[in-house]
Amino acid sequence: MKRKTDLRLIGTFLKPTSMMSALRCLFVCKQPLRLLYHYVTKSPLTSGPEAFRFRTPTGVVELWAFSAEDVITFFIVFCRNEYTPLKDARVFIDFGSNIGVTAAYFLSRNAEGFVYCYEPNGINIERLKKNLRPFEGRYYLEETCIGLENGTVTFGIESTGVYGAIGAEHEGGKTLEAPCRKANDVLGEALEKHPSIDFLKIDIEGLERDVIKAITPAFLENIAQIQAETGEFDHPLPGFRRTQSGALVRFRRFPR
């Protein structure tokens, strides 16, 4: 989803929850001042891609940012802790993997996790591979959109790679023809390999609500957590507790 304007980012930063995230940044990130500067000001990276290092439960992870938007994502994922998998989560599905930031976060929680990544933008995919190089063998990557049907779609792209979406019209009108896979087919394939999916992340710029509503009930029975960038979304899922935090909706299955 699109970030707010610079002034609104600054206003958000001054809220107590964001201040706590900033304090966490001092401990988690090895370049906290540089990260916080880009987060607050949204200033562009003037010298090309920049590396940031994060302390994680499995050791230090180095990730490359290719735009200020990527740095903001670093803050959201590693400092704000926007995604909250359970400690024993091992099987992750990442719809809209972008440059691999959330995948790296998931994989750094423990040494046994495996992430299925789905991303249609070829530029993002090359960047993802660079960021996930330390995790070779622990992730699967497919160059595809995720939607409600199988086929080929027109995918709008822009310079940062963050806001690409099916049918999007960005400034400059750049698009690509990309394969699209039905979400339920992808979930079914994963459940053929694993007894359950511990965490399903959905950030596909506009189709999140429709994908959640379309998940086959039999598949939902074997998913522990779902988090998606939906905006306000009050759709209930049987057997799940729903919470909303800003644009992010969280579903966690009730204990059985």
C-alpha positions as a printed Julia matrix, in Angstrom:
256×3 Matrix{Float64}:
   0.0     0.0     0.0
   1.18    3.58   -0.66
   3.08    5.31    2.11
   1.76    8.58    3.52
   3.29   11.9     2.59
   6.42   13.07    4.38
   4.57   15.28    6.9
   2.23   12.48    7.82
   5.15   10.11    8.25
   6.67   12.59   10.69
   3.36   12.89   12.54
   3.04    9.14   12.74
   6.62    8.86   13.96
   5.83   11.09   16.95
   3.09    8.79   18.22
   3.99    6.67   21.31
   3.88    3.39   19.39
   6.23    4.75   16.74
   8.55    6.14   19.38
   8.74    2.66   20.89
   9.55    1.33   17.42
  12.29    3.94   17.1
  13.79    2.81   20.39
  13.63   -0.78   19.17
  15.42    0.36   16.01
  18.4     1.42   18.15
  18.8    -2.17   19.32
  17.76   -4.07   16.18
  19.46   -2.08   13.4
  23.22   -1.54   13.28
  22.73    1.74   11.36
  19.73    3.1    13.32
  20.25    6.81   12.71
  20.56    6.35    8.97
  17.46    4.17    8.9
  15.44    6.59   11.05
  16.54    9.53    8.89
  15.2     7.92    5.73
  12.06    6.73    7.5
  11.15   10.18    8.8
  12.2    12.29    5.82
  11.66    9.77    3.01
  14.85   11.19    1.5
  16.12    9.34   -1.6
  19.21    7.19   -1.52
  21.71    9.49   -3.21
  24.64    7.08   -3.59
  22.83    4.03   -4.94
  21.75    0.9    -3.05
  22.59    0.88    0.65
  23.07   -2.06    3.01
  21.49   -2.2     6.45
  22.26   -4.85    9.06
  19.73   -6.19   11.54
  20.16   -8.25   14.69
  17.8   -11.23   14.63
  17.22  -14.39   16.72
  19.48  -16.3    14.31
  22.24  -13.71   13.9
  22.91  -10.52   11.94
  21.11  -10.22    8.58
  22.24   -7.78    5.88
  19.58   -6.37    3.56
  19.96   -4.0     0.63
  17.68   -1.0     0.11
  17.25    0.29   -3.43
  14.99    3.24   -2.59
  13.76    5.19    0.42
  10.59    3.09    0.21
  12.67    0.0     0.95
  14.14    1.65    4.05
  10.63    2.45    5.25
   9.75   -1.21    4.76
  12.79   -2.2     6.84
  11.5    -0.03    9.68
   7.96   -1.38    9.43
   9.03   -5.02    9.38
  12.07   -5.15   11.67
  11.47   -2.22   14.05
   7.7    -1.86   14.18
   7.29   -5.66   14.16
   4.26   -5.37   11.91
   4.27   -9.08   11.13
   3.86  -11.31   14.16
   4.4   -15.01   13.44
   4.26  -17.38   16.39
   7.64  -18.55   17.68
   7.12  -22.08   16.41
   6.07  -20.98   12.87
   7.94  -22.9    10.19
   5.92  -22.73    6.94
   5.33  -19.26    5.48
   3.6   -18.13    2.29
   4.42  -14.63    1.07
   1.99  -13.26   -1.54
   3.69  -10.11   -2.86
   7.29  -10.71   -1.8
   8.72   -7.5    -3.27
  12.51   -7.44   -2.57
  12.37  -10.13    0.11
  12.22   -8.04    3.3
   9.35   -9.93    4.96
  10.76  -13.25    3.74
  14.11  -12.41    5.36
  12.3   -11.47    8.56
  10.41  -14.78    8.61
  13.54  -16.83    7.84
  15.56  -15.1    10.53
  13.1   -16.01   13.31
  14.49  -19.55   13.52
  16.76  -21.91   11.58
  14.02  -24.25   10.32
  11.57  -21.93    8.55
  10.75  -22.13    4.84
   9.09  -19.38    2.78
   7.16  -19.68   -0.48
   7.63  -16.35   -2.3
   5.44  -15.01   -5.12
   6.41  -11.82   -6.97
   5.77  -10.79  -10.62
   8.22   -7.89  -11.03
  11.51   -9.14  -12.49
  13.5    -6.22  -11.04
  12.16   -6.99   -7.57
  13.01  -10.66   -8.06
  16.68   -9.93   -8.72
  16.78   -7.74   -5.63
  15.0   -10.42   -3.6
  17.59  -13.0    -4.63
  20.35  -10.66   -3.45
  18.67  -10.12   -0.09
  17.87  -13.81    0.44
  21.29  -15.12   -0.6
  22.11  -16.13    3.02
  18.94  -18.25    3.04
  19.56  -20.3    -0.11
  17.69  -23.6     0.04
  15.14  -22.27    2.52
  12.8   -20.5     0.13
  10.9   -21.16   -3.1
  10.41  -18.3    -5.57
   7.88  -18.06   -8.37
   7.61  -15.12  -10.78
   3.86  -14.66  -10.79
   0.99  -12.51   -9.59
  -1.53  -13.94   -7.15
  -5.23  -13.46   -7.83
  -8.57  -15.19   -8.16
  -7.99  -16.97  -11.48
  -5.15  -18.47  -13.48
  -4.07  -16.64  -16.62
  -2.11  -13.61  -17.84
  -2.69  -10.11  -16.52
  -1.48   -6.58  -17.16
   0.64   -5.54  -14.19
   1.4    -1.87  -13.58
   4.89   -1.05  -12.31
   6.72    2.05  -11.03
  10.28    2.97  -10.19
  10.45    1.78   -6.56
   8.86   -1.61   -7.25
   6.69   -1.23   -4.14
   3.31   -0.26   -5.6
   2.98   -2.62   -8.57
  -0.49   -4.08   -8.98
  -2.72   -5.88  -11.42
  -4.37   -3.28  -13.65
  -2.58   -0.36  -11.97
  -1.86    2.78  -13.99
   1.2     4.52  -12.61
   2.84    7.7   -13.85
   4.6     6.9   -17.1
   2.2     4.07  -17.89
   4.73    1.25  -17.46
   3.19   -2.21  -17.49
   4.2    -5.79  -18.06
   2.27   -8.89  -19.02
   2.62  -11.31  -16.12
   1.34  -14.77  -15.28
  -1.28  -14.9   -12.55
  -2.02  -17.86  -10.32
  -5.18  -18.6    -8.4
  -4.48  -18.22   -4.69
  -6.32  -21.41   -3.79
  -4.19  -23.42   -6.22
  -1.01  -22.12   -4.54
  -2.35  -22.84   -1.06
  -3.41  -26.32   -2.11
   0.05  -27.11   -3.46
   1.67  -26.02   -0.2
  -0.74  -28.11    1.84
   0.14  -31.15   -0.25
   3.72  -30.75    1.0
   3.02  -29.63    4.58
   0.3   -30.54    7.09
  -0.35  -26.86    7.74
   0.61  -23.3     6.78
   1.82  -21.4     9.82
   1.69  -17.9     8.35
   0.1   -16.44    5.21
   1.1   -12.87    4.33
  -0.87  -11.06    1.61
   0.28   -7.72    0.19
  -0.83   -7.63   -3.42
  -1.99   -4.03   -3.77
  -5.76   -4.24   -3.96
  -6.8    -7.89   -4.18
  -6.15   -8.79   -0.55
  -9.79   -8.7     0.53
 -11.02  -10.76   -2.41
  -8.29  -13.37   -1.92
  -9.08  -13.74    1.79
 -12.79  -14.12    1.11
 -12.1   -16.74   -1.58
  -9.88  -19.08    0.48
 -11.36  -22.56    0.46
 -12.75  -23.46    3.93
 -10.81  -26.74    3.95
  -7.59  -24.76    3.44
  -8.49  -22.28    6.18
  -8.71  -25.21    8.59
  -4.97  -25.69    8.1
  -3.76  -22.08    8.26
  -2.67  -20.73   11.66
  -2.25  -17.0    10.88
  -3.13  -14.6     8.07
  -1.98  -10.98    7.82
  -2.89   -8.68    4.96
  -2.71   -5.03    3.89
  -6.46   -4.5     3.44
  -7.35   -1.22    5.07
 -10.41   -1.45    7.31
 -11.78   -4.97    6.85
 -14.44   -6.5     9.08
 -14.92   -9.79    7.24
 -15.0   -12.69    9.76
 -13.21  -15.99    9.2
 -14.68  -18.98   11.08
 -12.31  -20.24   13.75
 -10.13  -17.09   13.7
  -9.78  -14.06   15.95
  -9.54  -10.87   13.88
  -7.7    -7.7    14.92
  -7.09   -4.52   12.95
  -4.02   -2.29   13.25
  -4.07    0.6    10.8
  -4.21   -0.84    7.31
  -3.16   -4.29    8.52
  -5.69   -6.97    9.38
  -4.57   -9.98   11.43
  -6.33  -13.32   11.69
  -5.13  -15.86   14.25
  -6.75  -19.26   14.6
  -8.29  -20.01   17.96
  -6.5   -22.81   19.85
  -7.97  -26.18   19.07
